[in-house]
Amino acid sequence: MNMIDLIKSRRNIKNFKADKVDETLIKIWLDAATMAPNHRMTEPWEIYFIGPETRGKLNHKTNFGNAPTVMAVLSRHGATKVETEENAAATACFIQNFNLAAWSEGVGTFWSSIGITEQKRALLTVPDNYDLLGVLAIGYPEMIPDPKPRTPIENKLNYLP
């Protein structure tokens, strides 16, 4: 599948099969995700794999669709507000790279903000100098939903003089 088709076919998966995804594959996708653009090579992302005990305490309304693997993605603060924002943008690119790499192998993901609160940060032991960008549920899709309608890009284009 070419990249355009891969991007257009990717879906957020809300329900997963019980089959575990090989950890070696997950690490390959994480490694590929590190190719995300990041200003001055800050590589601000950190990954926390969430075990059953912590997952239960998070009390997610859908239990992350019963995905067999769940991980938190953190972004390190920068020395300035601008660098912190750049790091968050880079980490978002990292997440999208990971999602596309997984999707290319038939594995789905769901990116949840989990209602980022101080309680959730504490449960996940997020250091003060990091932002929690979200939690990814990872697994084989129970079903692949139809695409949701999108605003035509022509409606989002602006031209400056």
Phi and psi in degrees as GROMACS dihedral restraints (atoms count N, CA, C in turn):
[ dihedral_restraints ]
;  ai    aj    ak    al  type     phi  dphi    fc
    3     4     5     6     1   -76.5    20    10
    4     5     6     7     1   167.5    20    10
    6     7     8     9     1   -62.1    20    10
    7     8     9    10     1   -41.9    20    10
    9    10    11    12     1   -61.0    20    10
   10    11    12    13     1   -46.0    20    10
   12    13    14    15     1   -64.2    20    10
   13    14    15    16     1   -38.8    20    10
   15    16    17    18     1   -61.3    20    10
   16    17    18    19     1   -47.8    20    10
   18    19    20    21     1   -61.6    20    10
   19    20    21    22     1   -45.4    20    10
   21    22    23    24     1   -70.6    20    10
   22    23    24    25     1   -23.7    20    10
   24    25    26    27     1   -90.3    20    10
   25    26    27    28     1   -17.1    20    10
   27    28    29    30     1   -62.1    20    10
   28    29    30    31     1   139.1    20    10
   30    31    32    33     1  -133.5    20    10
   31    32    33    34     1   153.9    20    10
   33    34    35    36     1   -76.1    20    10
   34    35    36    37     1   127.6    20    10
   36    37    38    39     1  -100.8    20    10
   37    38    39    40     1   129.4    20    10
   39    40    41    42     1  -103.3    20    10
   40    41    42    43     1   -17.2    20    10
   42    43    44    45     1  -137.7    20    10
   43    44    45    46     1   133.2    20    10
   45    46    47    48     1  -120.1    20    10
   46    47    48    49     1   151.7    20    10
   48    49    50    51     1   -71.6    20    10
   49    50    51    52     1   161.9    20    10
   51    52    53    54     1   -75.3    20    10
   52    53    54    55     1   -17.4    20    10
   54    55    56    57     1   -57.3    20    10
   55    56    57    58     1   127.9    20    10
   57    58    59    60     1   -76.3    20    10
   58    59    60    61     1   147.3    20    10
   60    61    62    63     1   -89.8    20    10
   61    62    63    64     1   133.0    20    10
   63    64    65    66     1   -56.2    20    10
   64    65    66    67     1   126.8    20    10
   66    67    68    69     1   -60.7    20    10
   67    68    69    70     1   -30.2    20    10
   69    70    71    72     1   -61.8    20    10
   70    71    72    73     1   -40.7    20    10
   72    73    74    75     1   -64.1    20    10
   73    74    75    76     1   -44.1    20    10
   75    76    77    78     1   -58.7    20    10
   76    77    78    79     1   -42.0    20    10
   78    79    80    81     1   -67.1    20    10
   79    80    81    82     1   -34.8    20    10
   81    82    83    84     1   -63.5    20    10
   82    83    84    85     1   -44.1    20    10
   84    85    86    87     1   -67.2    20    10
   85    86    87    88     1   -38.1    20    10
   87    88    89    90     1   -63.7    20    10
   88    89    90    91     1   -41.1    20    10
   90    91    92    93     1   -63.2    20    10
   91    92    93    94     1   -42.8    20    10
   93    94    95    96     1   -63.5    20    10
   94    95    96    97     1   -36.8    20    10
   96    97    98    99     1   -62.0    20    10
   97    98    99   100     1   -26.1    20    10
   99   100   101   102     1   -66.4    20    10
  100   101   102   103     1    -9.0    20    10
  102   103   104   105     1   -80.5    20    10
  103   104   105   106     1     5.1    20    10
  105   106   107   108     1   -59.4    20    10
  106   107   108   109     1   144.5    20    10
  108   109   110   111     1   -63.6    20    10
  109   110   111   112     1   136.7    20    10
  111   112   113   114     1  -151.3    20    10
  112   113   114   115     1   123.8    20    10
  114   115   116   117     1   -56.6    20    10
  115   116   117   118     1   128.2    20    10
  117   118   119   120     1    56.7    20    10
  118   119   120   121     1    27.5    20    10
  120   121   122   123     1    52.9    20    10
  121   122   123   124     1    45.4    20    10
  123   124   125   126     1   -71.4    20    10
  124   125   126   127     1   -25.0    20    10
  126   127   128   129     1    40.1    20    10
  127   128   129   130     1    63.8    20    10
  129   130   131   132     1   -80.1    20    10
  130   131   132   133     1    -2.2    20    10
  132   133   134   135     1   -82.0    20    10
  133   134   135   136     1   146.3    20    10
  135   136   137   138     1  -136.6    20    10
  136   137   138   139     1   144.5    20    10
  138   139   140   141     1  -118.3    20    10
  139   140   141   142     1   131.8    20    10
  141   142   143   144     1  -119.7    20    10
  142   143   144   145     1   114.3    20    10
  144   145   146   147     1   -75.9    20    10
  145   146   147   148     1   133.4    20    10
  147   148   149   150     1  -101.2    20    10
  148   149   150   151     1   117.0    20    10
  150   151   152   153     1   -81.0    20    10
  151   152   153   154     1   172.8    20    10
  153   154   155   156     1   -58.7    20    10
  154   155   156   157     1   -38.4    20    10
  156   157   158   159     1   -65.1    20    10
  157   158   159   160     1   -49.7    20    10
  159   160   161   162     1   -65.7    20    10
  160   161   162   163     1   -40.6    20    10
  162   163   164   165     1   -58.1    20    10
  163   164   165   166     1   -44.1    20    10
  165   166   167   168     1   -61.3    20    10
  166   167   168   169     1   -39.8    20    10
  168   169   170   171     1   -69.9    20    10
  169   170   171   172     1   -26.7    20    10
  171   172   173   174     1   -66.0    20    10
  172   173   174   175     1   -27.8    20    10
  174   175   176   177     1    53.5    20    10
  175   176   177   178     1    47.7    20    10
  177   178   179   180     1   -68.2    20    10
  178   179   180   181     1   137.1    20    10
  180   181   182   183     1   -57.4    20    10
  181   182   183   184     1   -27.8    20    10
  183   184   185   186     1  -113.6    20    10
  184   185   186   187     1     7.7    20    10
  186   187   188   189     1    52.0    20    10
  187   188   189   190     1    38.3    20    10
  189   190   191   192     1    55.9    20    10
  190   191   192   193     1    37.6    20    10
  192   193   194   195     1    63.6    20    10
  193   194   195   196     1    20.4    20    10
  195   196   197   198     1    61.4    20    10
  196   197   198   199     1    28.3    20    10
  198   199   200   201     1   -61.1    20    10
  199   200   201   202     1   140.4    20    10
  201   202   203   204     1   -70.9    20    10
  202   203   204   205     1   -22.0    20    10
  204   205   206   207     1  -130.2    20    10
  205   206   207   208     1   134.8    20    10
  207   208   209   210     1  -135.1    20    10
  208   209   210   211     1   134.2    20    10
  210   211   212   213     1  -139.7    20    10
  211   212   213   214     1   146.0    20    10
  213   214   215   216     1   -94.5    20    10
  214   215   216   217     1   144.7    20    10
  216   217   218   219     1  -119.8    20    10
  217   218   219   220     1   121.7    20    10
  219   220   221   222     1  -111.5    20    10
  220   221   222   223     1   154.8    20    10
  222   223   224   225     1  -127.6    20    10
  223   224   225   226     1   124.8    20    10
  225   226   227   228     1   -71.5    20    10
  226   227   228   229     1   139.3    20    10
  228   229   230   231     1   -65.8    20    10
  229   230   231   232     1   152.8    20    10
  231   232   233   234     1   -98.2    20    10
  232   233   234   235     1  -178.3    20    10
  234   235   236   237     1   -73.2    20    10
  235   236   237   238     1   -20.8    20    10
  237   238   239   240     1  -132.4    20    10
  238   239   240   241     1   167.6    20    10
  240   241   242   243     1   -60.1    20    10
  241   242   243   244     1   -42.7    20    10
  243   244   245   246     1   -61.9    20    10
  244   245   246   247     1   -44.7    20    10
  246   247   248   249     1   -64.9    20    10
  247   248   249   250     1   -36.6    20    10
  249   250   251   252     1   -62.7    20    10
  250   251   252   253     1   -41.8    20    10
  252   253   254   255     1   -66.6    20    10
  253   254   255   256     1   -41.4    20    10
  255   256   257   258     1   -62.4    20    10
  256   257   258   259     1   -39.8    20    10
  258   259   260   261     1   -63.9    20    10
  259   260   261   262     1   -41.0    20    10
  261   262   263   264     1   -63.8    20    10
  262   263   264   265     1   -41.2    20    10
  264   265   266   267     1   -64.1    20    10
  265   266   267   268     1   -42.2    20    10
  267   268   269   270     1   -63.0    20    10
  268   269   270   271     1   -40.5    20    10
  270   271   272   273     1   -67.9    20    10
  271   272   273   274     1   -35.6    20    10
  273   274   275   276     1   -62.4    20    10
  274   275   276   277     1   -40.0    20    10
  276   277   278   279     1   -63.7    20    10
  277   278   279   280     1   -39.8    20    10
  279   280   281   282     1   -57.4    20    10
  280   281   282   283     1   -46.5    20    10
  282   283   284   285     1   -62.6    20    10
  283   284   285   286     1   -45.0    20    10
  285   286   287   288     1   -63.7    20    10
  286   287   288   289     1   -41.5    20    10
  288   289   290   291     1   -57.4    20    10
  289   290   291   292     1   -45.3    20    10
  291   292   293   294     1   -61.2    20    10
  292   293   294   295     1   -47.5    20    10
  294   295   296   297     1   -58.8    20    10
  295   296   297   298     1   -42.7    20    10
  297   298   299   300     1   -69.5    20    10
  298   299   300   301     1   -39.3    20    10
  300   301   302   303     1   -61.9    20    10
  301   302   303   304     1   -44.5    20    10
  303   304   305   306     1   -62.9    20    10
  304   305   306   307     1   -46.0    20    10
  306   307   308   309     1   -60.2    20    10
  307   308   309   310     1   -35.3    20    10
  309   310   311   312     1   -62.9    20    10
  310   311   312   313     1   -18.8    20    10
  312   313   314   315     1  -107.1    20    10
  313   314   315   316     1    11.4    20    10
  315   316   317   318     1    83.1    20    10
  316   317   318   319     1    14.2    20    10
  318   319   320   321     1  -107.1    20    10
  319   320   321   322     1   133.9    20    10
  321   322   323   324     1   -98.6    20    10
  322   323   324   325     1   162.9    20    10
  324   325   326   327     1  -139.2    20    10
  325   326   327   328     1   160.4    20    10
  327   328   329   330     1  -139.5    20    10
  328   329   330   331     1   123.2    20    10
  330   331   332   333     1   -96.3    20    10
  331   332   333   334     1   112.9    20    10
  333   334   335   336     1  -114.1    20    10
  334   335   336   337     1   135.7    20    10
  336   337   338   339     1   -75.7    20    10
  337   338   339   340     1   -13.4    20    10
  339   340   341   342     1    52.1    20    10
  340   341   342   343     1    18.5    20    10
  342   343   344   345     1    61.9    20    10
  343   344   345   346     1    64.0    20    10
  345   346   347   348     1   -55.4    20    10
  346   347   348   349     1   112.2    20    10
  348   349   350   351     1  -129.4    20    10
  349   350   351   352     1   168.3    20    10
  351   352   353   354     1   -60.6    20    10
  352   353   354   355     1   -36.7    20    10
  354   355   356   357     1   -63.0    20    10
  355   356   357   358     1   -44.5    20    10
  357   358   359   360     1   -67.2    20    10
  358   359   360   361     1   -40.0    20    10
  360   361   362   363     1   -59.0    20    10
  361   362   363   364     1   -43.5    20    10
  363   364   365   366     1   -65.7    20    10
  364   365   366   367     1   -43.5    20    10
  366   367   368   369     1   -59.4    20    10
  367   368   369   370     1   -36.7    20    10
  369   370   371   372     1   -91.4    20    10
  370   371   372   373     1     4.3    20    10
  372   373   374   375     1    51.8    20    10
  373   374   375   376     1    44.3    20    10
  375   376   377   378     1   -74.0    20    10
  376   377   378   379     1   121.5    20    10
  378   379   380   381     1   -62.5    20    10
  379   380   381   382     1   154.9    20    10
  381   382   383   384     1   -59.2    20    10
  382   383   384   385     1   -28.9    20    10
  384   385   386   387     1   -93.1    20    10
  385   386   387   388     1    25.2    20    10
  387   388   389   390     1  -132.8    20    10
  388   389   390   391     1   150.3    20    10
  390   391   392   393     1  -103.6    20    10
  391   392   393   394     1   144.0    20    10
  393   394   395   396     1   -92.7    20    10
  394   395   396   397     1   108.0    20    10
  396   397   398   399     1   -81.5    20    10
  397   398   399   400     1   -18.9    20    10
  399   400   401   402     1   152.8    20    10
  400   401   402   403     1  -178.9    20    10
  402   403   404   405     1  -120.9    20    10
  403   404   405   406     1   134.4    20    10
  405   406   407   408     1  -105.2    20    10
  406   407   408   409     1   126.0    20    10
  408   409   410   411     1   -91.2    20    10
  409   410   411   412     1   135.9    20    10
  411   412   413   414     1  -133.2    20    10
  412   413   414   415     1   129.5    20    10
  414   415   416   417     1   175.1    20    10
  415   416   417   418     1  -179.3    20    10
  417   418   419   420     1   -80.1    20    10
  418   419   420   421     1   131.0    20    10
  420   421   422   423     1   -65.1    20    10
  421   422   423   424     1   136.3    20    10
  423   424   425   426     1   -68.7    20    10
  424   425   426   427     1   -41.5    20    10
  426   427   428   429     1  -153.7    20    10
  427   428   429   430     1   156.3    20    10
  429   430   431   432     1  -107.9    20    10
  430   431   432   433     1   116.3    20    10
  432   433   434   435     1   -71.6    20    10
  433   434   435   436     1   158.5    20    10
  435   436   437   438     1   -67.4    20    10
  436   437   438   439     1   154.9    20    10
  438   439   440   441     1   -67.6    20    10
  439   440   441   442     1   147.4    20    10
  441   442   443   444     1   -86.1    20    10
  442   443   444   445     1   147.5    20    10
  444   445   446   447     1   -62.5    20    10
  445   446   447   448     1   145.2    20    10
  447   448   449   450     1  -120.3    20    10
  448   449   450   451     1   150.9    20    10
  450   451   452   453     1   -67.6    20    10
  451   452   453   454     1   131.6    20    10
  453   454   455   456     1   -57.0    20    10
  454   455   456   457     1   137.8    20    10
  456   457   458   459     1   -60.2    20    10
  457   458   459   460     1   -27.9    20    10
  459   460   461   462     1   -58.0    20    10
  460   461   462   463     1   -28.6    20    10
  462   463   464   465     1   -77.8    20    10
  463   464   465   466     1    -7.3    20    10
  465   466   467   468     1  -113.7    20    10
  466   467   468   469     1     1.6    20    10
  468   469   470   471     1   -89.2    20    10
  469   470   471   472     1   134.4    20    10
  471   472   473   474     1  -132.0    20    10
  472   473   474   475     1   142.7    20    10
  474   475   476   477     1  -123.0    20    10
  475   476   477   478     1   127.0    20    10
  477   478   479   480     1   -99.6    20    10
  478   479   480   481     1   149.5    20    10
